[in-house]
Amino acid sequence: MPGNRLPCYSVKVEIPSEVGRPAATYYLVQADSQPAAINAVKKALSGPCEAVEATLSLVRPETVEALGLHPGMPRRI
């Protein structure tokens, strides 16, 4: 892994709203793959939602620790 960084994914989630357009929320997940990150977010959320995009970000271990990220546990950003 370049520079000793950890694989994390920024996952965009769309939540249906009553006014038409879905609201977008982003979560950061420490995961080994895009599907694992999406599944972790879906598992953590209750109610209807759709994970529409997951983007890989390599994050420093100090940042992961400061944010309190743990593998497979999404954090809203």
Contacts in CASP RR format, 6 or more apart in sequence:
PFRMAT RR
TARGET T0000
AUTHOR 0000-0000-0000
METHOD contacts of the structure
MODEL  1
MPGNRLPCYSVKVEIPSEVGRPAATYYLVQADSQPAAINAVKKALSGPCE
AVEATLSLVRPETVEALGLHPGMPRRI
1 7 0 8 1.000
1 58 0 8 1.000
2 58 0 8 1.000
3 58 0 8 1.000
4 60 0 8 1.000
4 61 0 8 1.000
5 58 0 8 1.000
5 59 0 8 1.000
5 60 0 8 1.000
5 61 0 8 1.000
6 30 0 8 1.000
6 58 0 8 1.000
6 59 0 8 1.000
6 60 0 8 1.000
6 61 0 8 1.000
6 64 0 8 1.000
7 30 0 8 1.000
7 31 0 8 1.000
7 32 0 8 1.000
7 56 0 8 1.000
7 58 0 8 1.000
8 28 0 8 1.000
8 29 0 8 1.000
8 30 0 8 1.000
8 31 0 8 1.000
8 37 0 8 1.000
8 56 0 8 1.000
8 57 0 8 1.000
8 58 0 8 1.000
8 59 0 8 1.000
8 64 0 8 1.000
8 69 0 8 1.000
9 28 0 8 1.000
9 29 0 8 1.000
9 31 0 8 1.000
9 34 0 8 1.000
9 37 0 8 1.000
9 38 0 8 1.000
9 54 0 8 1.000
9 55 0 8 1.000
9 56 0 8 1.000
9 57 0 8 1.000
10 26 0 8 1.000
10 27 0 8 1.000
10 28 0 8 1.000
10 54 0 8 1.000
10 55 0 8 1.000
10 57 0 8 1.000
10 77 0 8 1.000
11 26 0 8 1.000
11 27 0 8 1.000
11 28 0 8 1.000
11 29 0 8 1.000
11 37 0 8 1.000
11 38 0 8 1.000
11 41 0 8 1.000
11 51 0 8 1.000
11 53 0 8 1.000
11 54 0 8 1.000
11 74 0 8 1.000
12 24 0 8 1.000
12 25 0 8 1.000
12 26 0 8 1.000
12 51 0 8 1.000
12 52 0 8 1.000
12 53 0 8 1.000
12 54 0 8 1.000
13 24 0 8 1.000
13 25 0 8 1.000
13 26 0 8 1.000
13 27 0 8 1.000
13 41 0 8 1.000
13 45 0 8 1.000
13 49 0 8 1.000
13 50 0 8 1.000
13 51 0 8 1.000
13 52 0 8 1.000
14 22 0 8 1.000
14 23 0 8 1.000
14 24 0 8 1.000
14 49 0 8 1.000
14 50 0 8 1.000
14 52 0 8 1.000
15 22 0 8 1.000
15 23 0 8 1.000
15 24 0 8 1.000
15 25 0 8 1.000
15 48 0 8 1.000
15 49 0 8 1.000
16 22 0 8 1.000
16 48 0 8 1.000
16 49 0 8 1.000
17 23 0 8 1.000
22 50 0 8 1.000
25 76 0 8 1.000
26 76 0 8 1.000
26 77 0 8 1.000
27 41 0 8 1.000
27 44 0 8 1.000
27 74 0 8 1.000
27 75 0 8 1.000
27 76 0 8 1.000
27 77 0 8 1.000
28 57 0 8 1.000
28 59 0 8 1.000
28 67 0 8 1.000
28 69 0 8 1.000
28 74 0 8 1.000
28 75 0 8 1.000
28 77 0 8 1.000
29 36 0 8 1.000
29 37 0 8 1.000
29 40 0 8 1.000
29 41 0 8 1.000
29 69 0 8 1.000
29 72 0 8 1.000
29 73 0 8 1.000
29 74 0 8 1.000
29 75 0 8 1.000
30 59 0 8 1.000
30 64 0 8 1.000
30 69 0 8 1.000
30 70 0 8 1.000
30 71 0 8 1.000
30 72 0 8 1.000
30 73 0 8 1.000
31 37 0 8 1.000
31 40 0 8 1.000
31 71 0 8 1.000
31 72 0 8 1.000
34 54 0 8 1.000
34 56 0 8 1.000
36 72 0 8 1.000
37 54 0 8 1.000
37 72 0 8 1.000
37 74 0 8 1.000
38 51 0 8 1.000
38 54 0 8 1.000
40 72 0 8 1.000
40 73 0 8 1.000
40 74 0 8 1.000
41 51 0 8 1.000
41 74 0 8 1.000
42 49 0 8 1.000
42 51 0 8 1.000
44 73 0 8 1.000
44 74 0 8 1.000
59 69 0 8 1.000
67 75 0 8 1.000
68 75 0 8 1.000
69 75 0 8 1.000
END
